[in-house]
Amino acid sequence: MTEKSDGKQQTVVQKMFKEEALMRVNVKLSVVLGRQNLRICQLLKLGRGAVIELNQHIDDSVEVLVNEVPIAKGEVVIDDDNGIGVKISELLMTQQGDKARAGDESDEE
């Protein structure tokens, strides 16, 4: 092999390693059912059995976050074993990426 082909082969191997390594990275996935602002005095009064009203209704979409960044919306589902999950109804990641790119471009002008 020539140096040029060795360089190409090394680049491909490095790229494969980086992609494989990237696929092994853990991320924090959260689902937000709703939000509420409380005063400290209200927070301190909370006890067992307290109910906190959220800004969402039962039929509203929930937010799916990855590392605190909204990536999708979905609906809460319950399986046959009373497990809870989220059925994705809308992906936000591409839309946010497009908005972010558009914002970057306008900053450069």
Order of alpha helices (4+ residues) and beta strands (2+ residues): alpha-beta-alpha-beta-beta-beta-alpha
